[in-house]
Amino acid sequence: MSFEMWLSGFLFLLILVLYLILLPALGYKVEIDDSDAHLLQINNDPKKFQTSIVLALIHNLCVITLAILLLIAFSPDYIILGIIWTIFRIGEGLILIYNDKNYWSLLDMARKYSGSSGTEKISLSDLARNITKIKSSRFALAIIFWSIGTLAFSIALVTYGGVVIFIGWLGIAASILTGFGNGIFYVKHKKVIFETIGGLMALIFEVLIGVWLIFFA
């Protein structure tokens, strides 16, 4: 086992812990239904909001680092596929970083919102709603990038051989369903059931590949 593979497995699991556990615990949200309530929540505990953005940045940097480590670990046997997954996973990370930079602006907006009234409060609420709507669309684009990168990586796993072939096919199915579902959401802003199915498959895929890279690669 190479150090790059072990570290890649660790990052797979760390990314999941950050995204599924730590960020939600701090109130970080990709989609927001009630912008007024969210602005009040941010203003009531700005440190919590700031911490969530810092952790989100760490998450995004882990995504970029993971892409590079996988390219090192699996090259030169899978150089073409490696270039594809590296480009798209780095693109995913950069989109998420840009998204969170704009999300940070809600901190100042929340301060103004708490001391405003009338038309100013309505204007701030509409602006926050627009920012979060754009954030949700950009997140869908980032997941499309994830899907393309993961598809390339999963194809490499299928040709790698051994028990990891099953994980590779799972990744292929997850990336196609997730990418297609988020593509529909990005264009039509409409959620479809196979986006959820693909998301669950993606979660299982990343847990399995993370464990495999740490203990069995």
N, C-alpha and C positions, 0 to 999 in steps of 0.2 A: 504494500500500500504506500502511495506517495503522500507527502504532506499536503500537496495541493488537493488531492481527492478527499482526505480527511477534513481539511478546512472547508472545502466545498460542501460536504455533508453537514458540517456544523452550521454553515451559513444558511443552508436550506431550512434547517429547523429553527434557527434564530429569527429568520425572516417571518416564519409562521407565528412564532411566539409574540413577536412585536406587533404584527398585523392583527392577529386574532384575539390576543389577550391584553397586552399592555396598552396599545393605543385605544381600544374601546373602553378600557378601564379609566382612561383619562378624558373621555368624552370626545375623542377624535372621531369624526364622521365623514364618510364619503358622500352620502346623500342626506339632506336635511329637509324635513317636511315643514317645520315651523321656524322660520328665520327669526321671528321676534323672541321666541323662547330661547333660541340658541344664542342670540346676542346677549340676552340677560344672563344666561349661564356662563358665558365667557367673562362678562363684566364682574360677576360674583366671585369668580376664582380665576383671575388672569394668569397666575403662576401655573395652574394646572393646564391651561390652554397652551402656554409657552412651552411647558415640558412636553406636551403631546407633539408639538411641531418639531422640537429637537429630536425626539424619538422617531418621528416620521422621516426626518432627514437621515438619521442613522440607518433606518430601514432602506431608504432609497440608495444610499451609498453601498449598503450590503448587496443590493441587487446588482449594481455595477461591478463590484468586486467579484461577486460570484461568477458573473459572465466571463470575466478575464481568467479567473482561476480554472474554470472548466475548459477554456480554450487551451491553457497550458497543460492541464492534466490529460487531455485526450488528443492533443496534437502529437505527431503529425499525421496520425492515422485518419483523422476526421477533419482535416483542415478546412475543406469547403463548407461542410456543415457547421464547423466551429466558427468560421467567420460570420455565417448567417446568424447563429444564435447569439454571438457576441454583439453584433451590430444591433439586433433588435432588443436584446435584454438591456444593453446600455441605453438605447433609445427609450425604453420603458422607464428606466431609472431617471433619465433626464426630464422626461415629461412629468413624472411624479414630483421631482424637485421644483420644477417651474410651477406646478399646481399648488404645492404647499407654500411657495413664496407669495402667491396671490392670496391664499387662505389666511396667511399671517395678517393681512390688512384688516381682517375682521376684528382684531384686537383693538385697534384705534377706533374702528367703527362702533364697537360695543361701548366704549367709553362715552362717545358722543351720543349714542342712542339712549343711554341711561339718564342723561341730563336734558334730553330734548322732549318736544311735545308737538302735537298738531301735524302740520304738513312735513316738518323736518323729520319727525319720527317715522312717518309713512315712507318718506323718500329713502331714509337709511335702511328701513326694512326691505324695500324693493331692491335696493342696491345689493344688500346682503343675499337676498334670494337669487339675484342674477349671478353673483359670484359663485354661490354654491351650485347653481345649475350648470354653469360653465365648468366648474370643478368636476362635477359628475360626468359630463361629456368627455372631458380630458382623461379622466380615470378609465372610461370605457376604451378610449384610444390606447392608453397604456396597456390595458389588458389584451387588446388586439396584438400589440407588439410582443407581449408575453407569450401569446398563443403561437405566433410565428417562430419566435426563438425556441420555445419549448418543443414545438413540432420538429424542428431541426435536431435538437438535442435528443429527443425520443427516437428518431430514426437512427441516430448513432447508437443508442442503447440496444435497439433491436438487432443491429448487425454486430454488436459487441459479443453476444453469445451468453450462454449460461442462464441462470435464473433471472437475470436482469432483463431478459427478453420480455417477460410478462410486464415488468414495470414500464418498459419502452412502449408496448402496445397500449397500456393504460394512459401513458402520457400523450400518445398520438390521439386517442379518442377524446381525452380531456381537452387538449389544445384545439381540436376541430370544433367541438361543441361550444367551448367557451369563446373562442374567436368568432364563430358565426353568431352566437347569441349577443355578444357585445357589439358586433358589427351592426346588427339590427337596431340595438339600442342607440348606438352612435348616430345612425342615420335617421331613425324614426322616433327615438326616445320612447320605445316600447319594449317592455321586458317580455321574454319568452321563457317557457319552462325549461328548455334544454340548456339555457344559460345557467340555471340553478344546478341542474344535473351535472353539467360540465364543471361547475365550481366545486362541487363535492368530489368529483373524480380527480380534479386538480389537487385538492387538499390531500387525498389519499396518495396520489402520485408523489407529491413533494415529501410527505412523511416517509414513504417507502424508499425513495431514492436517497433521502438524507441519511436514513439508517443504514442503507446498503453502502453508501460511500464511507461512512464512519467505521463500520464494523466488518464489512465483507469484501470491499473492493481490493 
